[in-house]
Amino acid sequence: MKRLFDRAGEILREWKGEAYAFGPGVLETAGPMAARFGRRALLIVADLGQGWIEEARERVESSLKAN
């Protein structure tokens, strides 16, 4: 199974290059990726207020603010 995930990652990197992020730590890449387009960002969150989304929202928001 790991071999399949590794191959999928290779295919994505070949196809999308630096325009696509995936894997562990991906939420923290939102800031650097968005910074290429300017200093202001709009964060739209589905299910805002639901407990399961809060950690992800905070990590993306922190990454955007830091960049």
Rosetta silent file (secondary structure, phi, psi, omega in degrees, C-alpha in Angstrom):
SEQUENCE: MKRLFDRAGEILREWKGEAYAFGPGVLETAGPMAARFGRRALLIVADLGQGWIEEARERVESSLKAN
SCORE:     score description
SCORE:     0.000 S_00000001
   1 L     0.000  -41.942  179.087    0.000    0.000    0.000 S_00000001
   2 H   -58.459  -39.066  178.989    2.842    2.402    0.836 S_00000001
   3 H   -59.872  -39.255  178.344    4.250    1.820   -2.633 S_00000001
   4 H   -66.118  -42.702  178.353    0.924    2.921   -4.150 S_00000001
   5 H   -64.500  -41.351  178.452    0.827    6.082   -2.037 S_00000001
   6 H   -62.475  -43.578  179.508    4.418    6.880   -2.967 S_00000001
   7 H   -65.412  -40.950  177.396    3.661    6.395   -6.656 S_00000001
   8 H   -59.906  -41.139  177.041    0.547    8.567   -6.402 S_00000001
   9 H   -62.173  -41.704  177.978    2.700   11.290   -4.855 S_00000001
  10 H   -61.127  -44.797 -179.510    5.219   11.023   -7.699 S_00000001
  11 H   -62.764  -45.082  179.010    2.449   11.322  -10.289 S_00000001
  12 H   -61.688  -43.711  179.518    0.957   14.370   -8.578 S_00000001
  13 H   -63.887  -40.969  178.228    4.357   16.085   -8.336 S_00000001
  14 H   -64.763  -40.653 -174.587    5.100   15.377  -12.005 S_00000001
  15 H   -78.053  -48.254 -171.860    1.678   16.603  -13.116 S_00000001
  16 H  -103.026  -15.119 -178.608    1.084   19.643  -10.855 S_00000001
  17 H    61.206 -134.641 -177.928    4.596   20.585   -9.730 S_00000001
  18 H   -83.969    0.947 -176.594    4.575   23.134   -6.909 S_00000001
  19 H   -84.794    1.363 -176.560    0.937   24.136   -7.598 S_00000001
  20 L  -140.412  132.055  179.733   -0.491   21.262   -5.543 S_00000001
  21 L  -120.487  145.034  179.299    0.250   20.269   -1.953 S_00000001
  22 L  -157.132  163.981  175.295   -0.634   17.032   -0.181 S_00000001
  23 L    96.911 -175.833 -179.985    0.418   14.846    2.705 S_00000001
  24 L   -59.120  137.202  178.976    1.328   15.457    6.344 S_00000001
  25 L    82.197    6.264 -174.948    1.779   19.146    7.150 S_00000001
  26 H   -64.165  -32.146 -177.741   -0.142   20.295    4.087 S_00000001
  27 H   -64.133  -31.520 -179.951   -2.331   22.747    6.014 S_00000001
  28 H   -74.733   -8.880  178.117    0.725   24.754    7.021 S_00000001
  29 H   -87.944   -5.361 -178.582    1.601   25.289    3.351 S_00000001
  30 H   -59.098  -43.758 -178.910   -1.518   27.398    2.746 S_00000001
  31 H   -61.815  -56.353  178.670    0.244   30.631    3.715 S_00000001
  32 H   -59.098  -36.997  179.861    3.316   30.275    1.508 S_00000001
  33 H   -68.244  -42.696 -179.199    1.190   29.072   -1.406 S_00000001
  34 H   -71.150  -31.196 -176.977   -1.303   31.941   -1.077 S_00000001
  35 H   -60.668  -24.376  178.195    1.455   34.542   -0.570 S_00000001
  36 L   -63.569  -20.319 -174.987    2.462   34.123   -4.211 S_00000001
  37 L  -104.788   -1.731  179.398   -0.817   35.827   -5.159 S_00000001
  38 L   139.346 -175.023 -174.242   -0.744   38.780   -2.766 S_00000001
  39 L   -98.129   -9.129 -178.227   -1.040   39.761    0.870 S_00000001
  40 L  -113.814  142.537 -179.898   -4.795   39.350    1.382 S_00000001
  41 L  -139.230  149.744  174.161   -6.704   36.082    1.516 S_00000001
  42 L  -111.973  121.416  179.800  -10.291   35.015    1.994 S_00000001
  43 L  -103.852  117.449  178.831  -10.705   31.815    3.988 S_00000001
  44 L  -108.588  127.163 -175.096  -14.004   30.036    3.394 S_00000001
  45 L  -124.361  124.606  173.646  -14.803   27.197    5.774 S_00000001
  46 L   -79.350  146.707  177.547  -17.603   24.664    5.423 S_00000001
  47 L    60.942   32.502  177.362  -19.226   23.527    8.645 S_00000001
  48 L   -55.931  137.365 -177.870  -17.758   26.427   10.631 S_00000001
  49 L    95.271  -13.247  176.620  -18.519   25.962   14.303 S_00000001
  50 L   -82.342  136.666 -175.891  -18.356   22.186   14.084 S_00000001
  51 H   -56.142  -36.419 -174.499  -15.730   20.746   16.400 S_00000001
  52 H   -68.117  -22.653 -175.620  -14.061   18.585   13.783 S_00000001
  53 H   -93.576  -16.689 -171.336  -13.086   21.535   11.560 S_00000001
  54 H   -59.873  -45.830 -179.183  -11.655   23.886   14.199 S_00000001
  55 H   -62.244  -44.425  179.234   -8.108   22.493   14.369 S_00000001
  56 H   -63.067  -44.135  179.287   -7.756   22.504   10.579 S_00000001
  57 H   -60.066  -44.531 -179.201   -9.153   26.041   10.336 S_00000001
  58 H   -63.170  -40.385 -179.200   -6.755   27.287   13.007 S_00000001
  59 H   -67.296  -41.648  177.590   -3.746   25.708   11.285 S_00000001
  60 H   -66.975  -45.557  179.985   -4.638   27.218    7.901 S_00000001
  61 H   -59.664  -43.013  178.386   -5.440   30.604    9.436 S_00000001
  62 H   -62.593  -41.702  179.611   -2.110   30.647   11.313 S_00000001
  63 H   -64.469  -42.013  178.200   -0.225   29.785    8.146 S_00000001
  64 H   -64.087  -44.070 -179.682   -1.974   32.568    6.235 S_00000001
  65 H   -64.773  -34.473 -177.619   -1.296   35.128    8.970 S_00000001
  66 H   -74.635  -15.542 -177.272    2.393   34.153    9.189 S_00000001
  67 L  -120.212    0.000    0.000    2.880   34.740    5.479 S_00000001
